[in-house]
Amino acid sequence: MSNSTPPGWYPVPGADGTAGHERWWDGNAWTSDVRPVQAGGGGLADAPTQVSWQTPQPPTPVSPPPAYGYGAPQQGAPGYGYPTQDQQGYGYPQGGYPPPPPPSGRMKPGVAVAIAAGVLVVVGVVAAIALNSGGDPKADPAPVPTVTVTDTPSRTPSPGPTTRTPAPTPTPVPSLPPVPVVKDTAADAQHAITVPIFQGWDAQTDTTHSTVFLGSGRYTCPTGGSCIRGQFSVEKDTIAGASARAAAEAAMPTYAAAIFTGITSHTDAGSANTTVAGVSGYAVRWHITTSDGTKGYILLAAVPAKGGGFVAFEGGVDDAAGAPDPTVLDQILKGIKQDSSASGSGT
């Protein structure tokens, strides 16, 4: 600020009020440099003389020690002993000088306020204790209630990790083919047998080549005309062979070509011995593919006839959606029974 006190030596009054020493003011705070009052001084503020320098230099500002008690200048504060700038006799310049250190034994106003506040706090605590003890500060404090803690028995420690043996994965049970419902039977007088007619199947007897003909799933063929998804027939003519197996294997290509047109390949689908109406025979089973991509199953069973040769039972179903399950061909075979009332020669 423009009215701050310039650096310089300023008199420090002694105990009797006379100026015996001077202290250096660096422009912001008092330093620890003190010297006796110079003769003829009082009007000039000489800088302190440094031993190793010819050019006067102001001393480095040093924070005053705590015991010195220099605070911010307090104008007109009682007890400091320094006159304000309107008092006469000390020759201070008009700008005003910083206040001198307080005389020993004096307390700073801020410290006094803090102590007073602390005393009030202590008095308040004592009063609170007195109120809590019935008004008598000397009375014994109220007994602190004792809380009894009962140990709760700990749980039985849980056993360690149990090694579990994974349950074996159950073997999936293959789904059984649906059991067809028999709605009727067709009599075969030539072979003295009856043939089951399942739900969804139609039957014809005594056709050009068959004694019994069964059909299922009629639809229009891609090339026109009527086609069926499944068929089964008992042939009128017997087939020849040294054995039932030989007869069945020899006749299979001819019957397969009559059921499916343009067969290009086939694989065995479980050819094995079989029994029809209590008579042992042999069944050949194929899975075929045609030139147009059609696939299907064919069965041909040969059973010995009483007059010689073998009776042929043949059938086929498409390997496609909407066609009967291929196992239906074997279920028809198993459902054929001897018919004692028939006048035929039997199988």
C-alpha positions as CSV (number, residue, x, y, z in Angstrom):
1,M,0.0,0.0,0.0
2,S,1.2,3.6,-0.5
3,N,1.2,4.5,3.2
4,S,3.3,1.5,4.3
5,T,6.3,2.2,6.6
6,P,9.6,2.2,4.7
7,P,12.5,0.0,5.8
8,G,14.8,1.5,8.4
9,W,16.1,1.7,12.0
10,Y,13.5,2.8,14.5
11,P,14.0,3.5,18.2
12,V,12.8,0.9,20.7
13,P,11.9,2.5,24.1
14,G,13.4,1.0,27.2
15,A,11.7,0.2,30.4
16,D,11.7,3.9,31.5
17,G,10.3,5.1,28.2
18,T,13.7,6.4,26.8
19,A,15.0,5.2,23.5
20,G,18.1,3.2,24.1
21,H,18.1,0.9,21.1
22,E,16.9,0.8,17.5
23,R,15.5,-2.2,15.7
24,W,15.4,-2.8,11.9
25,W,12.1,-2.7,10.1
26,D,12.3,-4.4,6.7
27,G,9.2,-2.8,5.4
28,N,6.9,-5.7,6.3
29,A,8.0,-6.9,9.7
30,W,10.5,-6.4,12.5
31,T,13.8,-8.2,12.2
32,S,16.0,-9.5,15.0
33,D,18.7,-6.8,14.2
34,V,19.0,-4.5,17.2
35,R,21.6,-1.7,17.7
36,P,22.2,1.1,20.2
37,V,20.8,4.5,19.2
38,Q,23.3,6.2,17.0
39,A,24.6,9.7,18.0
40,G,22.8,12.4,16.1
41,G,20.3,9.9,14.9
42,G,16.6,10.0,14.9
43,G,15.9,11.5,11.6
44,L,17.5,9.0,9.2
45,A,16.9,5.3,8.9
46,D,20.3,3.8,8.3
47,A,20.6,0.3,7.0
48,P,22.5,-2.2,9.1
49,T,26.2,-2.5,8.3
50,Q,27.3,-5.9,7.0
51,V,30.8,-7.0,7.7
52,S,31.6,-8.5,4.2
53,W,29.8,-5.9,2.1
54,Q,30.3,-2.3,1.5
55,T,26.9,-1.7,-0.1
56,P,24.3,-1.5,2.6
57,Q,21.8,-4.4,2.2
58,P,18.6,-4.9,4.2
59,P,18.7,-8.0,6.3
60,T,16.9,-11.2,5.1
61,P,13.4,-11.2,6.6
62,V,13.2,-13.7,9.5
63,S,10.0,-14.7,11.1
64,P,10.0,-13.5,14.7
65,P,10.3,-16.2,17.4
66,P,7.1,-17.1,19.2
67,A,8.3,-15.6,22.5
68,Y,8.7,-12.1,20.9
69,G,5.0,-11.6,20.5
70,Y,4.9,-9.4,17.4
71,G,1.4,-9.3,16.0
72,A,-0.4,-7.2,13.4
73,P,-0.4,-3.5,14.1
74,Q,-3.3,-2.6,16.4
75,Q,-4.0,1.1,16.3
76,G,-4.9,2.5,19.7
77,A,-4.8,-1.0,21.4
78,P,-4.0,-0.5,25.1
79,G,-0.9,-2.0,26.7
80,Y,1.5,-2.0,23.7
81,G,3.3,1.2,24.9
82,Y,3.7,2.7,21.4
83,P,1.9,6.0,20.7
84,T,-0.4,6.3,17.7
85,Q,0.7,8.4,14.8
86,D,-1.0,11.5,16.3
87,Q,1.0,11.3,19.5
88,Q,4.2,13.5,19.8
89,G,7.6,13.0,21.2
90,Y,9.0,10.0,19.3
91,G,9.5,11.6,16.0
92,Y,7.8,8.8,14.0
93,P,7.0,9.7,10.4
94,Q,3.4,10.3,9.4
95,G,3.0,7.0,7.5
96,G,2.8,5.2,10.9
97,Y,5.1,2.4,12.1
98,P,4.4,-1.1,13.0
99,P,3.6,-1.7,16.6
100,P,6.4,-2.8,19.0
101,P,6.4,-6.1,20.7
102,P,4.1,-6.3,23.7
103,P,5.7,-6.0,27.2
104,S,6.5,-9.2,28.9
105,G,3.7,-10.6,30.9
106,R,1.0,-9.3,28.6
107,M,-1.3,-11.7,26.9
108,K,-2.5,-11.3,23.3
109,P,-6.2,-10.5,23.0
110,G,-6.8,-13.6,20.8
111,V,-5.2,-15.9,23.4
112,A,-7.3,-14.4,26.1
113,V,-10.5,-14.9,24.1
114,A,-9.5,-18.6,23.5
115,I,-8.8,-19.2,27.2
116,A,-12.1,-17.6,28.2
117,A,-13.9,-19.8,25.7
118,G,-12.1,-22.9,27.1
119,V,-13.1,-22.0,30.6
120,L,-16.8,-21.7,29.6
121,V,-16.6,-25.1,28.0
122,V,-15.2,-26.7,31.2
123,V,-17.8,-25.0,33.3
124,G,-20.5,-26.3,31.0
125,V,-19.2,-29.9,31.3
126,V,-19.1,-29.7,35.1
127,A,-22.6,-28.4,35.1
128,A,-23.8,-31.2,32.9
129,I,-22.2,-33.7,35.2
130,A,-23.8,-32.1,38.2
131,L,-27.2,-32.3,36.6
132,N,-26.7,-36.0,35.7
133,S,-25.7,-36.8,39.2
134,G,-28.7,-35.2,40.9
135,G,-27.1,-31.7,41.3
136,D,-24.2,-32.8,43.4
137,P,-20.9,-32.7,41.5
138,K,-19.3,-34.9,44.1
139,A,-22.0,-37.5,43.9
140,D,-21.0,-40.9,42.5
141,P,-21.8,-41.2,38.8
142,A,-24.8,-43.3,37.9
143,P,-23.8,-46.9,37.6
144,V,-23.3,-48.1,34.1
145,P,-25.7,-51.0,33.4
146,T,-23.9,-54.3,32.9
147,V,-24.7,-56.2,29.8
148,T,-24.3,-59.9,30.2
149,V,-23.4,-61.6,26.9
150,T,-24.2,-65.3,26.7
151,D,-22.1,-67.2,24.3
152,T,-24.3,-68.9,21.7
153,P,-23.0,-72.4,21.1
154,S,-21.4,-72.5,17.7
155,R,-22.9,-74.7,15.0
156,T,-21.4,-78.0,14.3
157,P,-18.8,-77.3,11.7
158,S,-20.0,-78.3,8.3
159,P,-18.2,-81.3,6.8
160,G,-15.7,-80.7,4.1
161,P,-16.6,-80.8,0.5
162,T,-18.2,-84.0,-0.4
163,T,-17.1,-85.7,-3.5
164,R,-20.1,-86.5,-5.5
165,T,-20.1,-89.2,-8.1
166,P,-22.1,-88.0,-11.0
167,A,-25.1,-90.1,-11.8
168,P,-24.6,-92.1,-14.9
169,T,-26.4,-90.6,-17.9
170,P,-29.3,-92.9,-18.6
171,T,-29.1,-94.6,-21.9
172,P,-31.8,-93.2,-24.1
173,V,-34.5,-95.7,-24.8
174,P,-35.2,-95.8,-28.5
175,S,-38.8,-94.8,-29.2
176,L,-40.9,-97.8,-30.2
177,P,-42.8,-97.5,-33.5
178,P,-46.5,-96.8,-33.1
179,V,-48.6,-99.9,-32.7
180,P,-51.2,-99.8,-35.6
181,V,-54.8,-100.3,-34.7
182,V,-56.4,-103.3,-36.5
183,K,-59.8,-102.3,-37.9
184,D,-60.5,-105.5,-39.7
185,T,-59.1,-108.6,-41.4
186,A,-59.0,-109.8,-45.0
187,A,-59.5,-113.5,-45.8
188,D,-57.1,-115.2,-48.1
189,A,-58.9,-118.4,-49.2
190,Q,-56.1,-119.6,-51.5
191,H,-53.6,-119.8,-48.6
192,A,-56.1,-120.4,-45.8
193,I,-55.0,-117.3,-43.8
194,T,-56.3,-113.9,-42.6
195,V,-54.4,-110.6,-43.1
196,P,-54.9,-107.7,-40.6
197,I,-56.1,-104.4,-42.0
198,F,-54.8,-101.5,-39.9
199,Q,-56.3,-98.1,-39.4
200,G,-55.6,-95.9,-42.4
201,W,-55.2,-98.8,-44.8
202,D,-57.6,-100.1,-47.5
203,A,-57.9,-103.7,-48.6
204,Q,-58.7,-105.5,-51.9
205,T,-58.9,-109.3,-52.3
206,D,-58.5,-111.5,-55.3
207,T,-56.8,-109.0,-57.7
208,T,-54.9,-109.9,-60.9
209,H,-51.7,-110.8,-59.1
210,S,-52.6,-110.8,-55.4
211,T,-54.9,-112.7,-53.1
212,V,-54.9,-109.7,-50.8
213,F,-53.7,-106.2,-51.5
214,L,-53.4,-103.4,-48.9
215,G,-52.8,-99.7,-49.7
216,S,-52.2,-96.5,-47.6
217,G,-51.7,-92.8,-48.3
218,R,-53.0,-92.4,-51.8
219,Y,-51.9,-89.2,-53.6
220,T,-51.3,-88.0,-57.2
221,C,-48.0,-89.1,-58.6
222,P,-45.6,-86.3,-59.9
223,T,-46.0,-87.7,-63.4
224,G,-49.8,-88.0,-63.0
225,G,-51.9,-91.0,-62.0
226,S,-52.5,-92.4,-58.6
227,C,-49.7,-93.3,-56.2
228,I,-49.7,-94.6,-52.6
229,R,-47.3,-94.1,-49.7
230,G,-47.4,-97.7,-48.6
231,Q,-48.6,-101.1,-49.9
232,F,-48.5,-104.8,-48.9
233,S,-49.7,-107.9,-50.9
234,V,-49.8,-111.7,-50.8
235,E,-48.9,-113.0,-54.3
236,K,-51.0,-115.6,-56.0
237,D,-48.0,-117.2,-57.8
238,T,-45.4,-119.1,-55.8
239,I,-41.6,-118.5,-56.3
240,A,-39.0,-121.1,-56.7
241,G,-35.8,-121.6,-54.8
242,A,-33.6,-124.1,-53.0
243,S,-34.5,-122.4,-49.7
244,A,-36.7,-119.7,-48.4
245,R,-33.7,-117.4,-48.3
246,A,-32.6,-118.2,-51.9
247,A,-36.1,-117.8,-53.2
248,A,-36.5,-114.4,-51.5
249,E,-33.1,-113.0,-52.6
250,A,-33.7,-114.2,-56.2
251,A,-37.2,-112.6,-56.4
252,M,-36.4,-109.3,-54.6
253,P,-35.1,-107.3,-57.6
254,T,-38.2,-108.1,-59.7
255,Y,-40.7,-107.2,-57.0
256,A,-38.6,-104.1,-55.9
257,A,-38.8,-102.7,-59.5
258,A,-42.5,-103.2,-59.6
259,I,-43.0,-101.1,-56.4
260,F,-40.4,-98.3,-57.1
261,T,-39.5,-97.1,-60.6
262,G,-35.9,-96.4,-61.5
263,I,-34.0,-97.8,-58.5
264,T,-30.4,-96.8,-58.7
265,S,-29.0,-98.2,-55.5
266,H,-30.0,-100.2,-52.4
267,T,-28.6,-101.2,-49.0
268,D,-29.6,-104.1,-46.7
269,A,-32.0,-103.0,-44.1
270,G,-31.9,-106.0,-41.8
271,S,-32.6,-109.2,-43.8
272,A,-33.2,-112.2,-41.5
273,N,-35.3,-115.3,-40.8
274,T,-39.0,-114.7,-40.1
275,T,-42.2,-116.6,-39.3
276,V,-45.6,-116.1,-40.9
277,A,-48.7,-117.8,-39.5
278,G,-46.5,-120.2,-37.6
279,V,-44.4,-121.2,-40.7
280,S,-40.7,-120.4,-40.8
281,G,-39.3,-118.4,-43.8
282,Y,-36.9,-115.7,-44.7
283,A,-37.3,-111.9,-45.2
284,V,-35.1,-109.7,-47.4
285,R,-35.2,-106.0,-46.5
286,W,-33.8,-103.2,-48.6
287,H,-33.5,-99.4,-48.4
288,I,-33.5,-98.0,-51.9
289,T,-32.9,-94.8,-53.8
290,T,-34.3,-94.0,-57.2
291,S,-33.1,-91.8,-60.1
292,D,-35.3,-88.9,-59.1
293,G,-34.1,-89.0,-55.4
294,T,-37.0,-90.9,-54.0
295,K,-36.1,-93.2,-51.1
296,G,-38.1,-96.1,-49.6
297,Y,-38.1,-99.4,-47.8
298,I,-39.0,-102.8,-49.5
299,L,-39.7,-106.2,-47.8
300,L,-40.0,-109.6,-49.5
301,A,-40.7,-112.7,-47.3
302,A,-40.7,-116.2,-48.7
303,V,-42.5,-119.0,-46.8
304,P,-42.8,-122.6,-48.0
305,A,-46.2,-123.5,-49.6
306,K,-47.9,-126.9,-49.1
307,G,-47.9,-127.6,-52.9
308,G,-44.3,-126.8,-53.3
309,G,-42.4,-123.5,-53.9
310,F,-42.7,-120.5,-51.7
311,V,-45.5,-118.0,-51.0
312,A,-44.2,-114.4,-51.5
313,F,-45.3,-111.6,-49.2
314,E,-44.0,-108.3,-50.4
315,G,-44.5,-104.6,-49.5
316,G,-43.0,-101.2,-49.5
317,V,-43.3,-97.7,-48.0
318,D,-41.8,-94.3,-48.9
319,D,-39.0,-92.9,-46.8
320,A,-40.7,-89.5,-46.6
321,A,-43.0,-87.4,-44.5
322,G,-46.6,-88.6,-44.4
323,A,-45.6,-92.2,-45.2
324,P,-46.3,-95.1,-42.8
325,D,-43.5,-96.3,-40.5
326,P,-41.5,-99.0,-42.2
327,T,-42.0,-101.3,-39.3
328,V,-45.6,-101.6,-40.3
329,L,-44.6,-104.2,-43.0
330,D,-43.3,-106.6,-40.3
331,Q,-46.3,-105.9,-38.1
332,I,-48.6,-107.1,-41.0
333,L,-46.5,-110.2,-41.3
334,K,-46.9,-110.9,-37.6
335,G,-50.6,-110.3,-37.7
336,I,-51.3,-113.0,-40.4
337,K,-53.1,-116.0,-38.9
338,Q,-54.1,-119.4,-40.1
339,D,-57.7,-119.6,-41.1
340,S,-59.1,-123.1,-40.5
341,S,-62.5,-122.2,-42.0
342,A,-60.9,-121.4,-45.4
343,S,-61.0,-124.1,-48.1
344,G,-57.5,-123.2,-49.4
345,S,-54.4,-125.3,-49.2
346,G,-52.7,-123.0,-46.7
347,T,-49.2,-121.6,-46.9
